[in-house]
Amino acid sequence: MAVDPSRDHRPAQAGSEFVRSVSPNHAPTREMSYNVREQPLGSARRIRIVGIGAGLSGLNMIRTLRLNLSDYDFVIYEKNPEVGGTWFENRYPGCRCDIPSHSYQFSWRPKHDWSNFFSTTEEIEEYLCQVRDEEGMRDSIKTSHQIVSARWNEQDGIWELDVKDLQTGSLFSDYAHFLLDGAGILNNWKWPDVDDRQAFGGPLIHTSLWPKDFDHTDKVVAVIGNGSTGIQVLPELQSGAKKLFHIVRTPTWVPPPRVQAWKMMGQATEALSKIQLDEKENFSEETIDKFKSDPSFYRSFVKGIEVEVNKTFPIIETKNPIHMYAQAKVKEYMTAMLKGDETLCKALIPSYPLGCRRMTPGHTYLQALTQPNVEVKVGGMRRFLADGIELESGEILKVDAIICATGYETSFRPRFPIVGRQGNLQDNWKSNVPKAYMSCAVAGLPNYFMFLGPNAPIGHGSVFTLSEHIAQYITGVIKKCQMEGIKAISPSQAAVDDYFEHISAFMPRTAWAAKGRSWFKSGRADGPVTALHPGTRIHFFHMLEHFRGEDWDYVYDNTGQNRFAYLGNGYSTKELDPAGDTTWYLGAPATAL
């Protein structure tokens, strides 16, 4: 339901408003006499919603709003020329998802012909584009458009937005009653923190901006970083490179491939026994045909894989016997894959707990490190030179190309000013630890919601199902405001502080909080865990099942600030619809609360 942003659709509103927290002892002073609203209960005011980012969260939000709301306009501004977010941007060799394909999809849009147990970036991007087209979502998305500032207008109860058309360079204004931020966390890539970066005369490539025409054959190449991207790209470059230097700052746990690990642990036995995979974990034609022709078989397989994805949390609980067992097995596996090489084992196998950093399967990575044309360099870099890199040790590496697998800016600070009641969120989260309410709302930012904000379960499994639950929760809050005369809503500071206190007390149970540099802690070795949820995926889903109204501050859209003004003229929309069933309550099955 996109509309022309050049038109001013803002409703005229008058009167002074104030924030009200729910409190049984709070009785506001009325500035005007109260009048009954001449509308039936269930009437929805027209609202405008603006989304940021057309990745998978944005696409799912289009569908969720369509199914649950009426009387609204919705537009998504996407900075890229195509949808897909991370999967549009990342095109480096070897890029693929490390979550099983049949979990990494919308629950409402199953794909029966995934080619591999772990999908490539191209296949995921193709899937997302197909969803957009077959669900008729193009009209709700403006690609090559970027929001560059957002300011909360307290009087009108709207977000005032400045938007840049990236094709023409022109700026225009828009507004939203609700601003939904789906920009994501793992797509704001960063260069390594090193002096004289521009001094290097050869190809300097970040994995998130991979040039299609780059040929590494017979070149001396440096690969910086051993996070998930470095683990995926290095073996793709090793085979053709004349020489490959791998510069790592911190060891990292590299577990066996998921299928191999499950077989070792006796997991997913039934599901895996009914499919056929080749040595590269491609599904056989017979298996894909059965996925297409047998819905019961397909659903059983998908659910079986999802069960195993949901079981990973005990591995990061440091006092759980499963954690110690898994850590010993991964150490044993890495030692074997590194051929027992003492130097490599010391450089690559961590002393910190398994799970402190994100774990990425990579047997071809470990194998590549043992090849004669690969040399691992442990430590930091001092500067870039015209023809190479000077390490902190003083050693100089002469290279033809530098590949930076150096990750993303993960502080949660927004990329543009978002100015709410307490100032610019950029400044607040630069000076203070990022805190959010259940990962999706921020104190002092009315009518602003985010996907996968601080302390979301980003490391717990597929973000597809996460985004579905978050979208459902956000839509429920928006509908409450739309139907109950709530002009502005935001979590109270007290609720956000209490939630963060629980997170801080819980995290020491996990490997995430252990000493060790990780983007889970905004790239620090020590400090609060800001990226992950304090519990399992199921725990997160359960938490979002019900809206806790007592945790929120409200401003009502009627001048008298009467919270029950939405009750209206005594009639209900349920009885005024000529096609409706006014006796729906008869014969309804009893349900347990």
N, C-alpha and C positions, 0 to 999 in steps of 0.2 A: 504494500500500500504506500508506495512512494508518492510524495507530493512535490510541487515546485517550491524549492527553498527560497526563491526570490520573492514570493508572496508572503505577506505577514498574516499568519493564521492565528496569532496570539489572541486569546480572549481578553476582553476588557475586564479588569478586576479592580475593585476599590476597597478601601478600608485598611485599617492597620491590623497586622497579625502578630502573633508571638508564638514562640515554641512552647509546647506543653508536653511534659512527660506524664505518663500515666501515673496517677497517685490518688488513692482513695480519699486523702485528706486535703486535696487541692481544689479549691473552689474559685475560679477566676472571676474577676469583676467584669460585668457586662458594660460595654461602652454604649450599646444601643439596645433597644427593645427587640425581643426575639419574635420572628414571624415564621409560620409554617411554610416550608417549601412546597409549592404546588406541583409536585412530581411524585409518581408512585415509587415505592420502595423497589430497588433494583435498577433504577435509572442510572445510566453510565454517562459521565461527561466525556466530551470529545477530548482526546489527548494526542500529543505528538511525541513519538519516541525516536531517538537517534542512536544508532549503534556505531561503534568504532571497530572496524576490522571484519572482513568477510572470510575468516578462517572457518574451521569446523564449528566453533562456538557461535559465530554469527549466522551461519547457515541454519543451524539447529534452532536458533532463536526465532528466525522467520517462521518456521513451522510451529513452534510452541505458541507464539503469539496468535497465529491464525486459528489454532485449535481452541484457544481459551479466551480471547478478547474480541470485543466489537467496538465500534466507534473510536478508531485510532488510526493514525498515520505512522508509518515506520519507514525509515531509510537508513541504510548502512553506508558509511563512507569508508572506502578501502583504498589505501595508498598505492597498492600495486595495480598493474593493469589487468590482473586476473585474480580470481578467488583462490583460496587454498592456504594463505598465510605461510607458515613454515614450509609446507610441502610445495608451494610455488617457488619460494626463494632458494631452497637448498637443492643444489644440483651437482654436488661434488661426487666424484667417483666412489662407489660403494655405499652411497647414502640409502639407508632403509630404516624401517621402524624396528625397534627391539621388543615390541609387544606383538603377540601372535595376531595374524591378519584377521581372524574371525572374532577377535575381541576388539580390534581396532576398526570399528565401523559403527554406524548408527544402529541402535537396536531396532528402529523402525524402518531401516533401509538395508536389509541384508544383501550381501554380495556373494553369489554362489560360485564364482569362477576366479577367486584369488589364485594366482599362479604359484605362489610360494607361501610357506608357513609364516615368513616374515616379509611383508610387502616392501617393494622399492618405492622411492619417492615418486617416480613417474606413475606408478599404478595407483597410489593414494591420491595424487593430484587429479588423475583421470576420473577416479571415483567421485571426488568432491565436485568436479565440473559436471559430471553426469547427474548427480543429485540436484545441483542448482538448476540445470536445464529441465529435467523431467518433473521437478516439483514446481516449475514456473516461478523461480525466485529472482530472475534478472531485473524485473521492474523495481525491486526493493533495494538494489545495490548500485551505488555509484563508484565505479572503479576510478583509479588515478585521481582520487580526491583525498585530502588529508586535513583533519581537524588540527588547527594550530593553536587554538586557545579556547578555554571554556570558563565562563564566569557565572556564578549563581546570582540571580536577581531575586532578592527576598520578597520584594513587593509583589511582583507578578508570579512568583513561584515557577520560574523557568531557568533553564541554562541558556545563556547567550553564547553562541558559538561563532568562531571565525573559521572558515573553511577555505582551503586553497585547492584550486583546480590545477593539478600537476601537469596537465597538457598545455594549458594556456598561460599558467603562472598567475592568473587572476585570483583575487580574494573576494569572498562574499560572506554575508552573515546568514545564520540560521538560528533556530532555537529548538529547545526540547523541554517538555515537561519531565521526561525521564531520559537520562543519559546512561547507556549501557556500554561498558568498556570491555571489548573483546580483543584488545591489541596483543595480548599474550605476553609471556615472559621470556621465552627462548627464541626471540627473533631480532633482538636489538644487538647485533654483533659488535665486537670490539677488537681493535688491534692489540697486539702485545704491548705492555708497558715497558718500552725500551727507547733509549736515546737514538737520535739521528735515523729515525725510521725512513725518512725520505731519501737518505743517502744511497740506499741500495739501487744499483743500476739495472738489475735484471727483473724478471717477473716476480712481483710481490702479491701474493694471492691470499685472500681470506676464503675459507671454505664456504662461507655463506654468500659469496659473490664470485662463483666459479666461472671463469671464461670458457666458452665452448671450444675455442680454438687452441687451448693450451696443450702442448705435447711435451711430456716429461721424458720421452725416450732418449737414452744416452746422456742425460743431464745429471749433474751433481745437485741433489735436491735436499733441502732441510725441511723437515716437518716438525713444527713447534706445537707441543701439546699432546697429552695422552688421555684426554677426556673421550666421550663417546664418539665425537667426530674424528679425532685423531686415530682412534682404534679402527674406525671404518675405512678411512682414506689411505692410511699407510700401506696396507698390503696391496692396494690397487696401484700404488706408485712404485713399490719395491721391485716388482718383476721387470719393469722396463728401464729403471734408473741405472745410470752408471755407478752412482754412489748415493746412499741415502743416510743423512744424519738425522737422528731422532732426538730432539731436545725435550727433556722432561724435567719438571720441577719437583713433582711429587709422585711416588709410586701409586699404582691404582690396582684394585682388585679386578681381575678379568675372569669371570666364571665360565664354565663350559657352555656351549650352545644350549638353549632352553630345552630342546627335545632330548638331548643327551643327558642333561641334568635331571630332567623328570624321570627318565628311565633309571638313572642311578638311584634316585630317591624313591622309586616305586610310585611315582605320581602319574596321573592322566593315563594310566595303563589301558583302561578300557577304550577311551577315546582314540588313543594312538594305535591301538591294535586293529582298528577298523579302517585305517587309511593307508595309502601307499605314498612314500616320499622317496625321492632319489637322494644321492649323496650331497646334493646342494639344497636339499629340503624343498624341492619343487614338488607340487602335488602331481600325481599321475593323472592321465586323461580319464582313467576309469574312476578315480576318486572324484574328480570334478564333475563327471557325468552323474555320479550318484548324488552329489550335493545338489545338482540341478533337478534330478528326477524324483528324489525321495525326501520330501519336506520333513518327515519325522526323523530320518537319519541325520539330515543337516542340522536340525534344531538340537538334537541330542548331542551332536559333536560340538556345536557352538557353546552350549551350556556346560559341557564337560570341560572345555578349555577355560571358560570363564571361572569355573570353580577353582581351577588351579591358579589362575591369575590372582584371585582373591585370597589365596593362602600364603602370600609372600611375606606378610608382616612379621611373623615370628622370627624370621631370619635377622631382622634388625634389632630385636630385643636382646640386649647384651647378656642378660641373665637367663635367657631361654636356652635350654640344651640344644635346640635346633640351630641356634646361632653358632654355637661352638662347633657343632658337628659340620655345619655347612662351611664354616671358615677353614676347618682342617681339610675338608675335601677340596675346596678351591685352591688352597695352598699346594696341596698334593698335585692337583691338575696343572697348575701354572708351572710348577717345578718340572713336571714331565714334559710339558709343551716347550719349555725353554731348554730342554735336554740336560737339565741339571747344571747348566752353566752358572758357576758361582757368581761371576760378575753381573750377569743379567738378572739372576734371582735376587741379588742384593739391591739392584737398581729398581726392579719392577714389583717385587712382592712387598706389600705394605706391612708395617708393624701396627698400624691403627686397625680398629675393628672392621670387619666386613660390613659394608653398607654405609660407612662414614661418607664416602663419596659415591656418586651414582655408579652402579655396576653395569658394564656393557659387555655382553658376550663377544668374544673375538678370537677364535682359535686360529684363524688365518693371520691375525695380528701377531700373536705369540710366535707362530711359525716363521713369519717374515723377519722377526727380530733376530732369528738365529742364522739368517742367510749371510753369506760372506760380504755382500755389498751394503750391509746395514751396520751402522755404528751408533750406539746409544750414548748420549751425553746428558749427564745428570747435573742439574744446577740451573742458575739463572743466566740471563744474557745482559751484557753491559751496553752494547750498542750495535747498530747496523753499520756496515762499511759499504763502500761502493761495490765490492766484489764478495761480500760475505757477512759473517757475524762474528763479533768478538764476545766470548763468554765471560762471565764474572771471574772465572779462573785465569783469564788472560789469554787463553787459547783462541786462535783465530781459525774459523772454518771458511774455506773458499768454496762458494757454491754458485750455481747458475740460476737457481730459483728458490724462493722461500715460500713455503705453504704454512699459513697461520691457522691452526685448528685451536684457536684461543678463546672460543666460547662467546658468551654474551654478557651484556650488562644486566645483572640480576638483582639490583638494589630495590626494585619495585617502584622507583621514582618514575612518574610519568614523563613522557618525552616532550610534553608541552604544558604550559601553565593551566592548572585546574584550580580555580580560585573559589573557595567556599566561604563558610562563615568564619573560619579560623585562618584565613589567608591561603597562600598558594601551597598545594599539596607537595609540589616539588621541593619547596623550602622545608616544609615540616618533616618530610621523610628523608631529607638530607641530614638534618640535625638530630632526628630521633629515629628509633627503631620503627620500621613500618608495622602498623597494627591495623587489623581489619576485624570486622564482625563476621565470624564464620566464613572468612576469606572473601566475602562478596560485597561488603558495604563498609563505609568509613564514617566515623563520627565527624560532624561538621560539614559533611557533603550531602545535602538533602537530594533525594531522588537520583542518586548516583549508585550504580551497581557495576561490579566487575566480575569477570570470569577468571578463576585461578589467580586471585590476589594473594596477599601474604597468608601463609600457613594453609594453603590449599593442598589437596592430596596429589600434587603433580608427579610425585615419584611412586605412586601406589598402583599404577596400571594404566589402562586405556583412558585417555582424556575424552573420548567420545561419550562414554556413559557418564563420566563426571559432568560434562557440559550439559547433558540432558537433565540431570538432577538439579544443577544450579539454575538452568533456564526455567525449570518448573517452579522453583522456589521464588525466583525474581518475578516471574509472571504473576504468581499468587499475590505478592506484595503490591505490584502495580494494580492488579484488579481490585484489591481491597481499597486502595486509594481512589481509584476511578469510581467505585460504587458507593463508597462511604464518605464522600466529601472531604477527603484528606488532600490538602494542597501540597504539603511537603512532609517527607518522612526521612528520618535518619536514625541510625543506632545511637543510643546515648553513650557518652564517654565512659560512664561507670560500667556499662555492659561490655564495652570493648576492653576496658582495663581488666575486668574480671576474667574475660575470656583469655586474654594474654597471660594473666597470672596462672591460669590452669595450664596453658601451653608450656610456660616456663618451668612449672613444677613437673610436668610429664616428660619432657624431652630428655632429661638425663637417663631415662630408662633405655634410650635408643642409641644405636651406633651413630646416628646423625649428629648427636651432640658431642661426640668424642673429639679430641684434639686432632685436627687434620684439615687442611685447606679444602674448601668445598663451596660450590655455588649454593648449596643448601643454607650456608651461613654467609651469603653475600660475598663469597670469595675469600673469607677469612678462615684462619685456622681455629680461632676461638670466637665465641660470641653466640648470641641467640640464634636458634634455628628459625629462619623466617620463611622458608620455602615449603615446608611440609606440614601436613595435618597430624595432630596428636592422636592417632588411632588408625584403624583399618579403613579400607574403602567402604565396607558395610557400615562401620561406625559413622562415617561421613554421610552416607545416604540416610541413615536413621536420624542423624542430627537435623537434617533438612526436611524431615517429614512434616513438621509442624512449625508454624510461625509463632514466635514468642513475642506477643504484642507488648508485654511489659518491658522489653529491652529497648523500646523505640521512643523517640520524641516525635510529636505530631504538630503540624499547623493545619487548621481547618480552613476550608475555602469559603465559609460563610462569615460575615462580619461579626456576628455575635459569638463565634467560636463555640457553638453548641455541637458537641460530638454526635448528637442524635438527630441532627438536621436531615440526614439522609433518609430517615424514616418517612419523610414526606407527608403526602396528603391522606394517608390511611389505606391506600390501595397498594397492591403489589403487581409488578410486571408479570408475575406468574399467572395472574388471573385475567390480565387484559389482552393477552395474545389470543386471537380468535382460533388459532391452530393448536393452542396449548392444551394440556391435560390438567385441569384444575383439581383433579382427585388423584394425583400421582402418588399420594401417600397411602392410598388403600392397597393392601396386598403387598406392600414393599417388604422384602425379607428383613428380619431382625439381624442386626450386625453387632458384633462385640466392639466395644470401645478400646 
